[in-house]
C-alpha cells in the first residue's frame, strides 16, 4: 500500500496538476488530500464529466488524471471513445476494482462489472495496468513509467486499483449542523404515504429505508447511482393510480440532473421526488458534493415540476408530503439532512436477493 499523500505527490512530481473524479472509497484518501489544495481537484457529478474536465485540461496544456469507481465505468465509455481517443488526448485514469477478483466479497451491484473491467478496456483498446494492495511506491512509479509511454504516444491508459492499494485520509467538508437525521426523514416520508410505492437510491439511503420502513412496496437500488428518479418515473407512468415516492440523494441526483427535465416533461401526477441533501457522498467516505451551490427546488421548477420546496424539520416535511399528495404532481421535496452517526444499517440484500426485491415489489404493484 502507498499513502494517499505519496500517491498525489508522485503524480504531482510527474507534472500532473489537475485531477477530477467521482468518489470511491478506494480513492477517498487522494480526494481528501487534494481537496485541501484549491484548484487541484474538480468534483464531478459523473464519470463522463470527470473525463471531459480532464480532456479540457489536456487541451489547455495540462497533465490531468481521473479517479472513479469501476461501477461507473460505463458512464465514461462514450467520452473515452468519442472524445479522448478520437482526438488522441493523453489522459491517465485510475479505476477501482470493486467486485474483483471475487465478486462474492463485494456488494451485488459489482458482480458483473468487477470481473469484466479489464475486458471492457481491452474491447476499446485502452492499455491498462494494475496497482495491487501489496505494491509499494517504487512499483507505483514503475506503473507510471509504463503509462507515461502510452501518454507520450497520445493514448489514454488506465491504472486498475485493488482495494487497499492506496491509504486513507480524512475527508474535508463543511460541517453540517442543521437538518434531520436521514432515518428520521425517511420515517416521516413513508409514514405520510403508507400506500406509496417507494424507490430508494443506492448507498446509505436504501440501507436506512430498509431499516426503518421496509415493506414489499419498496424497491432498493443496488448501484445504478443517479437513476432513482428515472426508475421512479417508469414506475409512475406504468401505475398512474399509485403514488410513487423516490428517495434520492444529493450526490445521486447531481449525477444525472437532466432526469429532472425528463420527469418535468412527462409530468407524472403521482410522483413525489424526495431528495435527502447532506452535501456529501457519505457511503464513499464523506467527500463533498456540489449541492451547496445548487438549488434543487429551483432546478425542479425550471424543469417543469408542479411544486418544489426545501424543508429542514419534521413538521415542514410532514406538511410538504400532505400537500404533495393532495394535488397532481410531479413534486419535489428537498430535505436538509445531517451526516449519519453511529452504526450503519445493513443493506437490503443482506436479507433479500436482488431478484427477491424485484419479485415482491412487482407483486405489490400488481395487488
N, C-alpha and C positions, 0 to 999 in steps of 0.2 A: 504493500500500500504506500502511496505517496500522499503527503499532506495537501490540503486544499491550497495553502499558500505556495508550496513548491509547484503545484500544477499551474497556477496562474503566473507565477514568476518565471517559470521556464518558458511559457508561451510568450510572455512579455519580452523576455530576453531575445527571442527569435523575431521580434518585430510585430507581434500580434497586438494591436492597440484597441480593437473593437470586438465585443462579444455580444451575442444575443441568444435567446432561447426561451424554452418553456420549462418550468421547474420539474425536476425529477429528484427523488431522494438520493439517487446516485451522484447528482451534481449540486446538492444542497450546499456543500462546503464552498466550492468555487463561486457559486452565485452569491452566497453571503459575503465572501471575501471581496468580490468585485463590486458589490453594491455599496461598499464603504468608500469607493473611489469614484466620484462623479464622472460620468462620461465613459466609463469602462464597459458598462453592461446595459443593454436595452431589453427590458422585459417585454416579450412579445405575447400577443393573445393566442397565437397558434404557431405551429412549427413552420408552416409555409411562410408566414410573415417574418419569422426569425431569419429564415434563409434569404428572403428578399432584402431584409435590412443588411445582411452581410454582403449580398450581391451589390447593393448600392454603395456600401463602404468600399468594396473592391473596385468598383467603377471610379470611386473617388480617390483611389490610390492607396488605400489602407489594407493591411492584412487583417482578416476577420475570421472568427470561428463561431460555431453554433453548438449549443448543447440541448439535447432533447431526450425524451423517453422513447424507446422503440415502439411503444404502443401508438405513438403519434407519427410514426414514420410515413404513414400513408398521406398525412396532410402535407408532407414535404416533397412527395414524388413529383407532383406537377411542376412546381418552380425549379426542382432539381433538373428535370429532364428538358423542360421547355425554356428555361431561363439560364440557369447556371451552366448546364452542359452545352446548350445551343450557342451561347456567347463565350464559352470557354473561360469562365470566371474562376480563378483559383480560390476556393473556399474550403476550409477544414471543418468537418462536422464530427462531433462526439455524440455517440448514441448509446444509451444504456442498454444492457442486455437483460431486460426483465423477461422472466419465463425461460431462461436459458442457464445451464444446459438441460435442466429437468423442469418442465412446466409444472409438475406436481408440487414443487417447492414454492410456487408463487401464486398470485391471485388468478382466478379463472379467465379473466379477460386477456391474460398474457399467453394463454396456452397455444394460440395459433401463431401470433407474431414472434414469440420467443424463438422457437426453432427456425422460423422462416426468415429472420432478419438477414443473415448472410446471403441466403439465396435471392432475396429481393434485390439486394445491392449487386449481386452477380448478374441478375437479369437485366439491369440497366447499365451494366458496365462500369460501376463505381469501384475503384480499388478500396480495400478495407483491411484494417489491422486490428488486433485485439490486445487490450490492456487488461491483464489479469490481476486478481486481488493480491497475488504474491509478488507482483512486479515492483521494482524499485525505480527511483528517479533516473538511474542510468538506463534502465530498459525503456522507460518512457522516452528518454532522449533518442534512443535508437529507433523507436517507432516514428518519432517526429522527423528523424533524418530521412527515413523512407518516404514519409508523407510529403516532405519538402521537395523530393524529386518529382512526385506527382504534381505538386503545385507549380513547380517550375515548368512542367510540361502542360500547364493550363488544364489540369484535371481537378476533380473535386473528391479527394479521398475522405474516408470515414475511419474513425477510431471507435471500435466497439468496446464498451467499458463494462467489465464484470462487476457485480455487486461487491463492495468493499475495496475496490481498487483505489478510490480517492477518499481522503479523510473528510471529516465533517467540520463545520464551523457554525456558530450561532447565527441564525437569520436576523437581519436587521429590518425592522418595520416600525412605523409609527405606532405607539401604544394605543389600543382601542379600549376606552374606559366606559363608553355608553352603549347601551343596547341590551338585547335579550340574549339569554343563553339559547343556542341553536335548538337544543332539545325542547326547551320550553316553547319556542316559536312554532316548532313542528307540532307539538301537542295542541296548541291553540288552533292552528290551521286545520288539523284533521278533526278535532272535536267540533269545529264550526261547520264542517262539511262531511258529516258521518257517512253519507251515501256516495261520496265522490270517488271516482277512480283517480288514483294518485300515482304520478310518475316521479320518482326520486332520482336525482342526478347521482353520478358516481362519487366515490370518496366518502367523507365522513357524513355527508347529508343522508345518504342511503343507510348508513350504519345507525344514525340517530333515529331515523324513521322506523327502521326495523325494531329498534329497542323500545321506543315509546309508543308506537302506533301501528304495529303490524296487523295486517288484515289481508284477506285474499285479494281485495281490490287495489293492493299496492304493487307497483312494478318497480323493482330495484335495478337500476342500471349498473352494470359492472363494465367500466371503461366507457368508450364512446363519448368522451368528455366534450361538452358543448352541444350535445344533440338532444338533451332532455326536452327542450321546447318544441323541437321538430317532431319528436316522437309523440309528445303530448298532443300536438296538432293533428297528427294522423289518427290518434285515438278519438279525439274530439269530433273530427269530421265523420268518423265511422259510427259514432254513437252520439248523435246530436241531442238525444233525450237524457244524457247522463252528464252531470257536472264533472269536468276533468280538471284536477289541480296538478300543476307542475311545481315541484320543489327544486329550485335551481340554486346555483351558487354564483357569486360574482365572477370568479375566475372562469367558471364553465360558460356562463353567458357571454362574457367578453370573447371567448374563444371563437364563437360563431355568432357575433352580434347581428349579422344580417338576417338571422332567423326571425328577429322582431318584425322586420319588414314583410316577410312571408306570412307570418301569423296575422299581422295587421291587414294585409291584403285579403287573406282568406276569411277573416272576420268570424271565427267560430264563436257563437254566442255563449257557448257553455264552457269556455276555457278561462281558468284563473291561473295566472303565472306568478308564482311567489318566488322572490329572489332573496336568499339569505346572504347578506353582504357583510362579511367581516374583514374585507380588504386584504386578505391573504390567501395564498394557496396552502391551505392548512395541512392536507394529507401528505404533502411532499416536504414539509419542514417549516412552513410559515413564511415563505418568500412573499413579498408584497405583490399584489395585483395593481392594476392601474385604475381601480374603481374609485379611488379618492378624487379623481379629476373627471369622472363620468357620472352623469345623472341618468340612472336607468328609467325613472318615470318620464323625464323629458324625451329620452330616446324612444320609449314606447309610444308616447303620444304622437311624436313626429312620424312614427311608423304606422299609425292608424289604429292603435288600441283605443277602445272607447273611454277607458279611465286608467289612471296610473297615479299611485300615491307612494309616499315614503312614510314609514312608521318606525317607532323606536320603543314602544312599550306594549304590554299585553292588551290593554283596553283598546288602544288605537288599532291594533292588529285584528282583534275580535270585531270591532266595528267595520273595518275595511272588508273583512270576509263576509259579513252580513250584507253590506251594500253590494258587493260583487255578485252575490247570489240572487239579489233582488232585481237585477237589471241585466239585459243582454250584454255580453262582452265582445271581444276579449278584454280582460282586466289584468293589470299588473300591480303587484304589491311588493315594494322593496322594503325589506326588514333589516334594520341595522342590528347585527348580532355580534356577540363577543367571541374572541378566540376560545376554543374549548380548553377546559382544565380537567385534570383527573384522568381516569381510565377511559379509553375509547371503546365503545361497544363493538362487538364482533360484527363482521359483515353478514348479510343475509345468507350468503352462500356457504357459511359455516353450518347452517342448519338445512338449507334447501339447495337443490341443484338449480342451475340456470333454467333448465327445462321445467323443473318443478315450479319455479316462479312464473314462468311463461304460462304453464297449464292452468294454474289456479287463477291467474289474472284473467285469462281468456274465459274461464268458467264463470268468473264473477261478472264479466261484461255481458255474458250470454243469459244471465239469470233474469 
